[in-house]
Amino acid sequence: MEFVIISGLSGAGKSKTASILEDMGFYVVDNLPAPLIPGLAQLCMAREKEYDRVALVCDIRGGQTFDGLFDALEALKKMECQYKILFVEAAPETIIKRYKETRRSHPLAGEEQDLAGAVAREKAALAGVRARAQYIIDTTVLSTAKLRGEVLRLFDRKGEKRQMRVSVTSFGYKYGLPMEADLVFDVRFLPNPYYIEQLRPQTGLDEPVYTFLFGYQQSKDFMKYLERLLAFLLPQYVEEGKTELVIAIGCTGGQHRSVAITRAVADFVRQKGYTAVEKHRDMTRA
């Protein structure tokens, strides 16, 4: 069983780190009281097939001293439960800036303690935990993507293929952009089947529309260049640690051109070995 204890400074990114580990398959428990840690570990060890990767977040919210955590760690050692401590920190000025931006209260901030004093006090209280940590991540200059990459580097299982789910969706610009899209491609420059009377009531899923569209060289060229771009981008996103990618293809009404291109893109993504989900948001709208 892989047992990770996440600790560190408030505002440094522990919650985000826990979310990344959860995406990697860890069973995550936030703010578990230290005395309960050995009991949870014992339960997980007894049901290792169900809980083979466990991460706990233990921080200043559990108390201003960490004697209980140290006692729990000694109990884990006696149980022969192998554990690792991941300590997440950031520069005090960065943490102060983050708290000011979010307007949240620091756990140690009170009427007699300003924010800078609370951060300094927490850092001192956590010094013993930091000294025991096997891994330390400083998030001062890390974006969320770089934090994900660092966590993956530390805890990614060797030889285990990372999975990314790709959603390819067609849409009509006159109905607005899909808010969830990571990549958006505008295909309104392609020949429009709408102006062919017999094709107008059909959609890009119908063979006559598909054949019409790909009968033009610009459609073939567009797909050639788009496939080259995606062949480069997809493994880069996997390496970054992205688990969900949304590709949106738009035309005017979302009925013909974007639908046909979406189908072609989804087929290409599957050929590259990724899980692809094909959606057509506006295809049936009048």
ZASEMAR-165838 format. One record per residue (C-alpha): y, z, x; residue in one letter. Coordinates in steps of 0.25 Angstrom, whole numbers, padded with zeros to 4 digits, always signed. Each point is the difference from the previous one (the first is absolute). Layout:
YZXA ...
***
This chain:
+0000+0000+0000M +0014-0003+0005E +0009+0011-0003F +0015-0001+0003V +0011+0010-0002I +0014-0006-0002I +0012+0009+0004S +0014-0001+0005G +0014+0001-0003L +0006-0002-0014S +0006-0013-0002G -0008-0006+0012A -0009-0009-0009G -0012+0009-0003K -0002-0005-0014S +0001-0015+0004K -0010+0003+0011T -0009+0006-0010A +0001-0012-0009S -0003-0009+0011I -0013+0008+0003L -0003+0000-0015E +0001-0016+0000D -0010+0001+0012M -0010+0007-0008G +0003+0015+0003F -0001+0010-0011Y +0014+0007+0001V +0004+0014-0005V +0014+0004+0001D +0005+0014+0003N -0013+0007-0001L +0001+0015+0003P -0005+0002+0014A -0011+0011-0005P -0006-0011-0008L -0002-0010+0011I -0014+0005+0005P -0005+0000-0014G +0004-0014-0002L -0006-0004+0013A -0013+0006-0004Q +0000-0007-0013L +0003-0014+0007C -0011+0003+0011M -0010+0002-0011A +0004-0013-0007R +0003-0008+0012E -0004-0013-0007K +0011+0002-0010E +0010+0006+0009Y -0002-0006+0014D +0015-0001+0003R +0009+0012-0004V +0015+0002+0003A +0008+0013-0003L +0015+0002+0000V +0004+0014+0005C +0014+0003+0002D +0011+0010-0001I -0001+0000-0015R -0013+0009+0002G +0008+0011+0006G +0010+0002+0012Q -0011+0004+0009T -0013-0007+0004F -0009+0011+0003D -0008-0004-0013G -0002-0014+0005L -0004+0005+0014F -0011+0009-0006D -0005-0012-0009A -0001-0008+0013L -0008+0011+0006E -0009+0000-0012A -0002-0015+0001L -0004+0001+0015K -0011+0010-0004K -0005-0009-0011M -0001-0011+0011E +0010-0008-0009C +0007-0010+0010Q +0014-0002-0004Y +0013-0006+0006K +0014+0004-0002I +0011-0011-0003L +0014+0005+0003F +0011-0008-0006V +0014+0002+0005E +0014-0006+0002A +0013+0003+0007A +0008+0011-0007P +0012-0009-0003E -0009-0010-0006T -0006+0010-0009I +0013+0005-0004I +0005-0014-0003K -0012-0003-0009R +0002+0013-0008Y +0015-0003-0002K -0004-0014-0005E -0011+0005-0010T +0008+0012-0004R -0013+0008+0000R +0000+0015+0005S -0007+0004+0012H -0011+0010-0002P +0007+0010+0009L +0014-0003-0005A +0007+0011-0008G +0013+0007-0002E +0000+0006+0014E -0006-0012+0007Q +0007-0013+0002D -0009-0013+0002L +0001-0001+0015A -0004+0015+0001G -0012-0002-0010A -0005-0012+0009V +0001+0008+0013A -0007+0012-0007R -0011-0009-0005E -0002-0007+0014K -0001+0014+0006A -0010+0005-0010A -0009-0013+0002L +0000+0001+0015A -0014+0006+0000G -0006-0011-0009V +0007-0011+0008R -0007+0006+0013A -0013-0001-0006R +0001-0014-0006A -0009-0011+0006Q +0010-0011-0006Y +0015+0000+0000I +0008-0010-0007I +0016-0001+0001D +0006-0007-0012T +0014+0000+0005T +0001-0015+0002V -0013-0004-0008L +0001-0009-0012S -0010+0002-0011T -0008-0012+0005A +0000+0005+0015K -0004+0014-0005L -0012-0007-0007R -0004-0007+0012G +0000+0012+0008E -0008+0008-0009V -0010-0012-0001L -0001+0000+0015R -0004+0014+0000L -0009+0001-0011F -0005-0014-0003D -0015-0001+0002R -0005-0009+0011K -0007-0012-0006G +0005+0002-0014E +0007-0012-0006K +0013+0004-0006R +0001-0006-0014Q +0013-0006-0007M +0001-0004-0014R +0008-0012-0002V +0006-0003-0014S +0006-0014-0002V +0008-0002-0013T +0008-0011-0006S +0013+0002-0007F +0012-0007-0006G +0013+0002+0006Y +0007+0000-0014K -0008+0012-0003Y +0004+0007+0013G -0006+0004+0013L -0013+0009+0001P +0005+0013+0005M -0013+0003+0007E +0000-0013+0009A -0001+0001+0015D +0001-0015+0002L +0007-0009-0009V -0001-0016+0000F +0008-0009-0008D -0007-0013-0004V +0011-0006-0009R +0002-0011+0010F -0014-0006-0004L -0001-0011-0010P +0000+0006-0014N -0011-0003-0010P +0008+0005-0011Y +0007-0013-0001Y -0013-0007-0002I -0002+0000-0015E -0015+0001+0000Q +0000+0011+0011L +0011+0009-0006R -0009+0008-0009P -0010+0002+0011Q +0000+0010+0011T -0002+0000+0015G -0014+0004-0002L -0003-0013-0008D -0006-0011+0009E +0010-0011-0004P +0012+0009+0004V -0007+0004+0013Y -0003-0014+0004T +0014-0005-0004F +0006+0011+0009L -0009-0003+0012F +0002-0015-0001G +0013+0002+0007Y +0001+0001+0015Q +0010+0011-0001Q -0010+0009-0007S -0010-0002+0010K +0010+0002+0012D +0005+0013-0007F -0014+0006-0001M -0004-0004+0014K +0012+0007+0006Y -0002+0012-0010L -0014+0001+0004E +0004+0001+0015R +0010+0010-0003L -0010+0009-0008L -0011-0002+0011A +0010+0007+0010F +0006+0010-0010L -0013+0006-0006L -0006+0006+0012P +0014+0005+0004Q +0001+0008-0013Y -0014+0005+0002V +0003+0005+0014E +0012+0007-0005E -0009+0007-0010G +0005-0006-0013K -0010+0002-0011T +0007-0008-0011E +0007-0014+0001L +0007-0007-0011V +0003-0015+0001I +0009-0006-0011A +0001-0015-0002I +0012-0004-0009G +0004-0012-0008C +0010-0002-0011T -0009+0005-0012G -0013+0005+0007G -0009-0010-0008Q -0003-0012+0009H +0004+0000+0015R -0001+0014+0004S -0013+0002-0008V -0007-0011+0008A +0005+0004+0013I -0004+0015-0003T -0014-0005-0002R +0000-0008+0013A +0006+0012+0008V -0010+0010-0007A -0012-0009+0004D +0005-0001+0014F +0002+0015+0002V -0015+0002-0005R -0004-0011+0010Q +0006+0009+0011K -0009+0012-0004G +0010+0008-0008Y -0001+0005-0014T +0010-0008-0009A +0004+0003-0014V +0006-0012-0007E +0011+0003-0011K +0009-0009-0009H +0011+0008-0005R +0008-0010-0009D -0010-0011-0002M -0002+0002-0015T +0015+0003-0003R +0007-0010-0009A 
***
